[in-house]
Amino acid sequence: MRRAIVSAGLLLGVAGCAGVQQAPPTKQLVDSEVSIRQAEAAGAESVADAAQHLQWAREQAGEARRLLERNERDKAALFLKRAEADAELALALAHEAPARAEADRVLQQVQQLQGTVQ
């Protein structure tokens, strides 16, 4: 009898878990949107490599929204991870561009100074 009760409890537990739907990845959706907005604010659209990654992030976020509408949450979560990663890369590339330009400018000044010394 005890064994039957334990078995019934386990069966109900498994059935309960199977009936629970995964919550939509709203945090990931918000995170990817925030990353996209940060990249836009940093000027990613004006840096070629950054602009490409920003475009991919937008496309992946859009596809994730379509998947969420069809209740394909697992696939949507993957697209949102990719969107966030591309947006973060776009942000990093947008921040790198001015630093690289400044470094090139300083290097050019150093080379000019070396030319005048010789």
C-alpha positions in Angstrom: 0.0 0.0 0.0 2.8 2.4 0.9 4.5 1.6 -2.3 1.4 2.4 -4.3 1.0 5.8 -2.6 4.7 6.7 -3.3 4.3 5.6 -6.9 1.1 7.7 -7.2 2.9 10.7 -5.7 5.8 10.3 -8.1 3.4 10.0 -11.1 1.5 13.1 -10.1 4.8 15.0 -9.6 6.0 14.0 -13.1 2.6 14.8 -14.6 2.7 18.2 -12.9 6.1 19.1 -14.2 5.1 18.1 -17.7 2.1 20.4 -17.5 4.1 23.4 -16.5 4.9 25.7 -19.4 8.2 27.5 -19.5 7.9 31.2 -18.8 8.6 33.5 -21.8 12.2 34.8 -21.8 11.1 38.3 -21.0 14.4 39.1 -19.2 16.4 38.1 -22.2 14.1 40.1 -24.4 14.6 43.2 -22.3 18.4 42.6 -22.0 18.8 42.3 -25.8 16.7 45.4 -26.4 18.8 47.3 -23.8 22.0 46.2 -25.5 20.7 47.2 -28.9 19.8 50.7 -27.6 23.2 51.1 -25.9 24.9 50.2 -29.2 22.7 52.7 -31.1 23.5 55.4 -28.5 27.2 54.7 -28.8 27.1 55.4 -32.6 27.4 51.8 -33.8 25.5 52.7 -37.0 28.4 54.9 -38.1 31.1 52.2 -37.7 31.0 49.6 -40.5 31.7 46.5 -38.4 29.6 47.7 -35.5 26.7 48.5 -37.8 26.7 45.0 -39.3 26.5 43.4 -35.8 23.9 45.9 -34.8 21.8 44.9 -37.8 22.2 41.2 -37.0 21.1 41.9 -33.4 18.0 43.7 -34.6 17.1 40.9 -37.0 17.6 38.2 -34.3 15.5 40.1 -31.8 12.8 40.5 -34.4 12.9 36.7 -35.2 12.7 36.0 -31.4 9.6 38.1 -31.2 8.0 36.1 -34.0 9.0 32.9 -32.3 7.4 34.1 -29.1 4.2 34.9 -30.9 4.2 31.2 -32.1 5.0 30.1 -28.5 8.4 28.7 -29.5 10.1 29.9 -26.3 13.2 27.8 -26.5 14.1 28.9 -30.0 13.3 32.5 -29.1 15.6 32.3 -26.1 18.5 31.3 -28.4 17.8 34.1 -30.8 17.7 36.6 -27.9 21.1 35.4 -26.7 22.5 35.8 -30.1 20.9 39.3 -30.4 22.4 40.4 -27.1 25.8 39.1 -28.0 25.8 40.9 -31.4 24.5 44.1 -29.8 27.3 43.9 -27.1 29.9 43.4 -29.9 28.5 46.3 -31.8 28.8 48.4 -28.7 32.4 47.4 -28.1 33.3 48.1 -31.7 31.6 51.5 -31.5 33.6 52.4 -28.5 36.8 51.1 -30.0 36.6 53.2 -33.2 37.3 56.6 -31.6 40.1 55.1 -29.5 41.7 53.6 -32.5 41.4 56.9 -34.4 43.0 58.8 -31.6 45.8 56.2 -31.4 46.4 56.5 -35.1 46.5 60.3 -34.8 49.0 60.2 -32.0 51.1 57.7 -33.9 51.2 60.0 -36.9 52.3 62.9 -34.7 55.1 60.7 -33.2 56.2 59.8 -36.7 56.2 63.4 -37.8 58.3 64.4 -34.7 60.7 61.6 -35.4 61.1 62.9 -39.0 61.9 66.4 -37.8 64.5 65.1 -35.3 66.5 63.1 -37.9 
